[in-house]
Amino acid sequence: MLLAAAASVAAVVGRRPDLLVLAAPLVVAAIWGQLARPRGGAVAEVTMSTGTLREGDVTTIAVDVHPRPRADGVITLASTPWVERRPGNGIAHLEDGVGSIALRTTRWGRRQVGTLSVALSSPWGAYRVGPTDVPDLATATLPVPARFDASAPTPHPRGLVGLNRSARPGSGSEFNTIRQFHPGDRLRRIHWPVSLRTGELHVTSTYADEDAHVFLLVDAFSDLGPREGIDGRPTSLDVTVRAAGAMSEHFLRSNDRLTLRTVGAANIPRLGVGSGTRHLRRVLETLASIAPASERRDDGEHAIRGVDPMALCLVLSPLIDQTMVGLAHTLAARGMTTVVVDTFPEHLADNPGSVHEALAWRIRLLSRQAQVHSLVTRGVPVVPWRGPGSLDHVLRDIARRASAPRMGRRR
């Protein structure tokens, strides 16, 4: 419009009709842009393929503009921590009013993805509509459970269904003994070699299979180390959350009952006793909602209240905050089977950033070693987190200790 006006004035003043010929296409483009410009604002419908992801998963944000514009469009997505955009600049073009941007989440947690902006323009740049901001999209990234497996049985099974061998005979899969046939025994249990040799029916008896109760206590006071996401080195809270997810997945898939409590994080719901895949989803969503050190006044007494005395108590902590050490002592003093899982990342002390940091870690680890020694002296095993098989040795020791003879008082 400016060029057309300037050329028209110059043509009239200088009596140059050729300038009017040169300015005519500019006038036509300006008039066409004004007539073709959308009268109403563009309405963008934004959908995400899935609102709940796992660390490292990729999702797609699809944008559909209504009504269909007869113009080019561009969508722009602002940068968000722990979210990688594809393409990397967060800009994608609309084709017939439809476009998409791929996202990859790199760390667990709940966050808002955005801001997403939509802008329309004509092919010749005669007009532009927008950019129009779309409300941020909420997404939840669940922690990827670390690899974990335990071949040792869970102590104190006393439920109805499960994969743990009970101390009493019943319907199960593990052999107990061969005994005489009783009314009500199943025919498939008949042991024919012994029956033919003795002349009387004998059957094989088994131990009952029952489920156990596992109580997970997660330390949310500390988040030590640089936050690098799933592609880098983990922080102490990353190790704790992923270890809690791995243990929950293992025990719940074994038909055990599980309870999750957190200490040091605000606005975290208390999960009751549950089992199955649906309860595992609730556990992972609760772990994804943890904000570290958001409740420093939490003493943990509310978290350990009402715990089943026959439950296996697993305390997941880097053992930096004294509160968690005190809670482990409290659970052991109440006679509960307690195991502390040490989730302190080794790379923090192995690769310090400076001489002063190395000295500070050395002093702190000496104090931490004294706290670990106090737990071991009390009979609370402290097991470093190593993934699969981390709890096998200690669970076998607990089962052996439970079956060992004890001194009794003679009446």
C-alpha positions as CSV (number, residue, x, y, z in Angstrom):
1,M,0.0,0.0,0.0
2,L,2.9,2.4,0.8
3,L,4.7,1.6,-2.4
4,A,1.5,1.9,-4.5
5,A,0.7,5.3,-2.9
6,A,4.2,6.6,-3.4
7,A,4.3,5.5,-7.0
8,S,0.9,7.1,-7.7
9,V,2.0,10.4,-6.2
10,A,5.3,10.3,-8.2
11,A,3.4,9.4,-11.4
12,V,1.0,12.4,-11.0
13,V,3.7,14.9,-10.0
14,G,6.3,13.7,-12.5
15,R,3.7,13.0,-15.2
16,R,5.0,9.4,-15.5
17,P,2.2,7.0,-16.6
18,D,4.7,4.1,-16.5
19,L,4.9,4.4,-12.7
20,L,1.1,3.9,-12.6
21,V,1.6,0.7,-14.6
22,L,4.2,-0.5,-12.1
23,A,2.0,0.4,-9.1
24,A,-1.1,-1.3,-10.5
25,P,-0.1,-4.9,-9.4
26,L,0.6,-3.6,-5.9
27,V,-2.8,-2.0,-5.7
28,V,-4.5,-5.2,-7.0
29,A,-2.6,-7.2,-4.3
30,A,-3.6,-4.8,-1.6
31,I,-7.3,-4.8,-2.6
32,W,-7.3,-8.6,-3.0
33,G,-5.7,-9.0,0.5
34,Q,-8.4,-6.8,2.0
35,L,-11.2,-8.7,0.4
36,A,-9.8,-12.2,1.1
37,R,-8.8,-11.5,4.6
38,P,-10.9,-13.7,7.1
39,R,-13.4,-11.5,8.9
40,G,-13.5,-13.6,12.0
41,G,-10.6,-14.9,14.1
42,A,-9.2,-18.3,13.4
43,V,-10.5,-21.0,15.8
44,A,-7.8,-23.7,16.4
45,E,-8.8,-27.1,17.8
46,V,-5.7,-28.6,19.5
47,T,-5.6,-32.3,20.5
48,M,-2.8,-34.4,22.0
49,S,-2.6,-38.0,21.0
50,T,-2.1,-39.0,24.7
51,G,-2.1,-36.9,27.8
52,T,-0.1,-39.4,29.9
53,L,3.3,-40.5,28.8
54,R,6.3,-42.4,30.0
55,E,9.8,-40.9,30.2
56,G,11.2,-40.9,26.7
57,D,7.9,-41.4,24.9
58,V,6.9,-39.3,21.9
59,T,3.4,-37.8,21.4
60,T,1.9,-35.5,18.8
61,I,0.0,-32.2,19.1
62,A,-2.4,-31.9,16.2
63,V,-3.9,-28.5,15.2
64,D,-7.1,-28.2,13.1
65,V,-8.1,-24.6,12.2
66,H,-11.8,-23.8,11.6
67,P,-13.1,-22.6,9.2
68,R,-10.7,-24.0,6.6
69,P,-8.5,-21.0,5.7
70,R,-7.5,-20.2,2.1
71,A,-4.2,-19.1,3.3
72,D,-0.9,-20.4,4.6
73,G,-0.5,-21.0,8.3
74,V,2.2,-21.5,10.9
75,I,2.0,-23.0,14.4
76,T,4.6,-22.2,17.0
77,L,5.2,-24.1,20.2
78,A,7.1,-22.4,23.0
79,S,9.9,-24.2,24.8
80,T,9.1,-26.1,27.9
81,P,11.6,-27.7,30.4
82,W,12.0,-31.5,29.9
83,V,10.1,-31.4,26.6
84,E,11.9,-31.8,23.3
85,R,10.2,-30.4,20.2
86,R,10.3,-31.9,16.8
87,P,11.2,-29.9,14.7
88,G,13.7,-28.4,17.2
89,N,12.6,-24.8,16.6
90,G,9.0,-25.6,17.4
91,I,7.6,-24.2,14.1
92,A,5.5,-26.2,11.7
93,H,3.4,-25.2,8.7
94,L,-0.3,-25.8,8.2
95,E,-1.5,-27.6,5.1
96,D,-5.2,-26.9,4.4
97,G,-5.6,-25.8,8.0
98,V,-4.1,-28.9,9.5
99,G,-0.6,-29.3,11.1
100,S,1.2,-31.1,13.9
101,I,4.3,-30.9,16.2
102,A,5.9,-34.0,17.8
103,L,7.0,-33.8,21.5
104,R,9.4,-36.1,23.5
105,T,9.3,-35.9,27.2
106,T,12.6,-36.5,29.1
107,R,11.7,-36.4,32.8
108,W,8.8,-37.5,35.0
109,G,6.4,-35.0,36.5
110,R,3.3,-33.0,35.7
111,R,3.7,-29.9,33.6
112,Q,2.0,-27.6,31.1
113,V,3.1,-27.8,27.5
114,G,2.9,-24.6,25.6
115,T,2.3,-21.9,24.7
116,L,1.0,-22.8,21.2
117,S,0.4,-20.0,18.7
118,V,-1.4,-20.1,15.4
119,A,-0.9,-17.5,12.6
120,L,-2.4,-17.3,9.1
121,S,-1.1,-15.3,6.2
122,S,-1.7,-15.0,2.5
123,P,0.8,-16.5,0.0
124,W,1.9,-13.0,-1.1
125,G,2.0,-11.7,2.5
126,A,-1.0,-9.4,1.8
127,Y,-2.4,-10.0,5.3
128,R,-1.8,-11.8,8.5
129,V,-4.3,-13.1,11.1
130,G,-2.9,-13.7,14.6
131,P,-0.9,-15.1,16.1
132,T,-3.6,-16.5,18.4
133,D,-2.5,-18.3,21.6
134,V,-4.1,-21.6,22.5
135,P,-4.4,-22.5,26.2
136,D,-1.6,-24.6,27.5
137,L,-2.0,-28.3,27.5
138,A,-1.6,-30.3,30.7
139,T,0.4,-33.5,30.5
140,A,1.7,-36.1,33.0
141,T,4.9,-38.0,32.5
142,L,5.1,-41.2,34.5
143,P,8.5,-42.4,35.6
144,V,9.9,-45.4,33.7
145,P,10.3,-48.1,36.3
146,A,13.9,-49.3,36.5
147,R,14.6,-53.0,35.9
148,F,13.9,-55.0,39.0
149,D,13.2,-58.6,39.8
150,A,13.3,-60.5,43.0
151,S,13.5,-64.3,43.2
152,A,13.2,-64.4,46.9
153,P,9.7,-64.7,48.4
154,T,8.1,-61.8,50.2
155,P,8.0,-62.4,54.0
156,H,4.8,-62.7,56.1
157,P,2.2,-63.8,53.4
158,R,-1.2,-64.0,54.9
159,G,-3.7,-63.1,52.3
160,L,-5.9,-65.1,49.9
161,V,-4.3,-65.1,46.5
162,G,-0.7,-64.6,45.5
163,L,2.6,-66.3,44.5
164,N,4.3,-66.4,47.9
165,R,4.6,-69.8,49.7
166,S,2.7,-69.8,53.0
167,A,3.9,-71.7,56.1
168,R,0.6,-73.7,56.2
169,P,-0.4,-76.5,53.8
170,G,-3.1,-75.8,51.3
171,S,-3.9,-75.4,47.6
172,G,-0.7,-74.3,45.9
173,S,2.1,-75.2,43.6
174,E,5.1,-76.0,45.9
175,F,5.5,-79.6,47.2
176,N,5.0,-80.3,50.9
177,T,4.8,-84.0,51.6
178,I,3.0,-87.2,50.6
179,R,0.2,-88.3,52.9
180,Q,-2.7,-90.7,53.0
181,F,-5.9,-89.9,51.0
182,H,-8.6,-87.9,52.9
183,P,-12.2,-87.4,51.8
184,G,-12.2,-84.2,49.7
185,D,-8.8,-84.6,48.1
186,R,-8.6,-84.1,44.4
187,L,-8.0,-87.2,42.3
188,R,-5.3,-85.6,40.3
189,R,-3.3,-85.3,43.5
190,I,-3.1,-89.1,43.9
191,H,0.5,-90.3,44.0
192,W,0.3,-93.7,42.2
193,P,3.8,-95.1,42.9
194,V,3.3,-94.8,46.7
195,S,-0.3,-95.9,46.5
196,L,0.6,-99.1,44.6
197,R,3.5,-99.9,46.9
198,T,1.5,-99.5,50.1
199,G,-1.8,-100.7,48.9
200,E,-3.5,-97.5,50.2
201,L,-4.3,-94.2,48.4
202,H,-1.7,-91.5,49.0
203,V,-1.8,-87.9,47.7
204,T,0.8,-85.1,47.4
205,S,0.1,-82.1,49.5
206,T,1.4,-78.6,48.8
207,Y,1.9,-75.3,50.6
208,A,-0.7,-72.6,50.2
209,D,0.0,-69.7,47.9
210,E,-0.8,-66.3,49.5
211,D,-0.2,-62.7,49.0
212,A,1.9,-60.4,51.1
213,H,1.6,-56.7,52.1
214,V,4.3,-54.3,51.0
215,F,4.6,-50.8,52.4
216,L,6.7,-48.3,50.4
217,L,7.9,-45.2,52.1
218,V,9.4,-42.7,49.6
219,D,11.8,-39.9,50.6
220,A,11.0,-36.7,48.8
221,F,13.1,-34.4,50.9
222,S,16.2,-34.5,48.7
223,D,16.8,-34.1,44.9
224,L,20.6,-34.2,44.8
225,G,22.6,-33.8,41.5
226,P,22.1,-32.1,38.2
227,R,18.8,-32.7,36.5
228,E,19.6,-34.2,33.2
229,G,16.5,-36.2,32.4
230,I,16.3,-39.8,31.2
231,D,19.2,-39.3,28.7
232,G,21.7,-38.2,31.4
233,R,22.8,-39.0,34.9
234,P,19.9,-39.4,37.4
235,T,19.4,-37.3,40.6
236,S,18.8,-39.0,43.9
237,L,15.0,-38.4,43.5
238,D,15.1,-39.9,40.0
239,V,16.7,-43.0,41.4
240,T,14.2,-43.1,44.3
241,V,11.1,-42.6,42.1
242,R,12.2,-45.1,39.4
243,A,13.1,-47.6,42.1
244,A,9.7,-47.2,43.7
245,G,8.0,-47.7,40.4
246,A,10.0,-50.8,39.6
247,M,9.3,-52.4,43.0
248,S,5.6,-51.5,42.7
249,E,5.4,-53.1,39.3
250,H,7.1,-56.3,40.5
251,F,5.1,-56.8,43.7
252,L,1.7,-55.9,42.1
253,R,2.3,-58.2,39.2
254,S,3.0,-60.9,41.8
255,N,-0.6,-60.3,43.2
256,D,0.8,-58.8,46.4
257,R,-0.9,-55.9,48.1
258,L,0.9,-52.5,48.2
259,T,0.7,-49.2,50.0
260,L,2.6,-46.1,49.0
261,R,3.4,-43.1,51.3
262,T,5.7,-40.1,50.7
263,V,7.5,-37.8,53.1
264,G,8.6,-34.3,52.3
265,A,6.2,-33.5,49.4
266,A,3.1,-31.4,49.7
267,N,-0.4,-32.3,48.2
268,I,0.4,-35.9,47.6
269,P,-2.6,-38.2,48.2
270,R,-2.3,-41.2,50.6
271,L,-2.7,-44.4,48.7
272,G,-4.4,-47.2,50.6
273,V,-3.9,-50.9,50.2
274,G,-4.5,-52.1,46.7
275,S,-3.4,-54.6,44.1
276,G,-3.6,-55.1,40.3
277,T,-2.8,-53.1,37.3
278,R,-5.2,-50.2,38.1
279,H,-3.4,-49.7,41.5
280,L,-0.1,-49.7,39.7
281,R,-1.3,-46.8,37.5
282,R,-2.4,-44.9,40.6
283,V,1.1,-45.5,42.2
284,L,2.9,-44.2,39.1
285,E,0.7,-41.1,38.9
286,T,1.3,-40.4,42.6
287,L,5.1,-40.7,42.0
288,A,4.8,-38.3,39.0
289,S,3.1,-35.7,41.3
290,I,6.0,-35.4,43.7
291,A,7.6,-32.0,44.1
292,P,10.8,-32.3,46.1
293,A,11.2,-30.6,49.4
294,S,7.8,-28.9,49.1
295,E,6.9,-29.7,52.7
296,R,10.0,-29.4,54.9
297,R,8.0,-29.5,58.2
298,D,6.8,-33.1,57.5
299,D,8.1,-35.4,60.3
300,G,6.7,-38.5,58.6
301,E,4.5,-39.6,61.6
302,H,1.4,-39.2,59.5
303,A,2.9,-41.4,56.7
304,I,3.6,-44.4,58.9
305,R,0.4,-44.2,60.9
306,G,-1.9,-47.2,60.6
307,V,0.6,-49.5,58.8
308,D,-0.1,-53.2,58.9
309,P,2.3,-54.7,61.5
310,M,2.8,-57.8,59.2
311,A,3.8,-55.6,56.2
312,L,7.2,-55.6,54.6
313,C,8.3,-51.9,55.0
314,L,10.7,-50.7,52.3
315,V,12.1,-47.2,53.0
316,L,13.6,-45.7,49.8
317,S,15.9,-42.8,50.6
318,P,19.4,-41.5,49.9
319,L,19.8,-41.2,53.7
320,I,20.7,-37.5,53.6
321,D,17.8,-36.1,55.7
322,Q,17.8,-37.2,59.3
323,T,14.0,-37.6,59.3
324,M,14.1,-40.7,57.1
325,V,16.7,-42.3,59.3
326,G,14.5,-41.6,62.3
327,L,11.4,-43.1,60.6
328,A,13.4,-46.3,59.8
329,H,14.3,-46.5,63.5
330,T,10.7,-46.0,64.5
331,L,9.4,-48.7,62.2
332,A,12.0,-51.2,63.5
333,A,11.1,-50.3,67.1
334,R,7.5,-51.2,66.4
335,G,8.6,-54.7,65.5
336,M,8.0,-54.3,61.7
337,T,10.1,-56.0,59.1
338,T,12.0,-53.0,57.7
339,V,14.5,-52.7,54.9
340,V,16.2,-49.4,53.8
341,V,16.9,-49.2,50.1
342,D,19.8,-46.7,49.6
343,T,19.2,-44.6,46.5
344,F,22.2,-42.3,46.8
345,P,23.7,-41.9,43.3
346,E,27.4,-42.8,43.3
347,H,28.4,-40.3,40.6
348,L,27.7,-37.4,43.0
349,A,30.7,-38.2,45.2
350,D,32.9,-39.8,42.4
351,N,32.9,-36.8,40.1
352,P,32.7,-33.6,42.3
353,G,32.8,-30.3,40.6
354,S,35.5,-28.7,42.7
355,V,37.9,-29.4,45.6
356,H,35.5,-27.7,48.1
357,E,32.6,-29.8,46.9
358,A,34.7,-33.0,47.2
359,L,35.6,-32.0,50.8
360,A,32.0,-31.3,51.6
361,W,30.8,-34.6,50.2
362,R,33.5,-36.4,52.2
363,I,32.4,-34.9,55.4
364,R,28.7,-35.6,54.7
365,L,29.4,-39.2,53.7
366,L,31.3,-39.8,56.9
367,S,28.2,-38.6,58.9
368,R,26.0,-40.7,56.6
369,Q,28.1,-43.8,57.2
370,A,27.5,-43.4,61.0
371,Q,23.7,-43.2,60.4
372,V,23.8,-46.3,58.2
373,H,25.9,-48.1,61.0
374,S,23.2,-47.2,63.6
375,L,20.5,-48.7,61.4
376,V,22.5,-51.9,60.8
377,T,23.3,-52.2,64.5
378,R,19.5,-52.0,65.3
379,G,18.9,-54.9,62.9
380,V,17.6,-52.8,59.9
381,P,19.4,-53.9,56.7
382,V,20.6,-51.1,54.4
383,V,20.7,-52.3,50.8
384,P,22.1,-50.2,47.9
385,W,19.9,-50.0,44.9
386,R,21.4,-52.1,42.1
387,G,18.3,-53.0,40.0
388,P,17.4,-56.6,39.6
389,G,18.3,-58.8,42.5
390,S,18.8,-55.9,44.9
391,L,16.6,-57.4,47.6
392,D,17.1,-61.1,47.0
393,H,19.8,-61.6,49.7
394,V,18.1,-59.6,52.4
395,L,14.6,-61.1,51.8
396,R,16.1,-64.6,52.0
397,D,17.8,-63.6,55.3
398,I,14.5,-62.3,56.6
399,A,12.7,-65.5,55.7
400,R,15.5,-67.6,57.3
401,R,15.3,-65.5,60.4
402,A,11.6,-65.8,60.6
403,S,11.7,-69.6,60.4
404,A,14.6,-70.0,62.9
405,P,13.8,-71.3,66.4
406,R,13.3,-68.7,69.1
407,M,13.7,-68.8,72.8
408,G,10.5,-69.1,74.7
409,R,9.6,-68.7,78.3
410,R,8.8,-72.0,80.1
411,R,5.7,-72.0,82.1
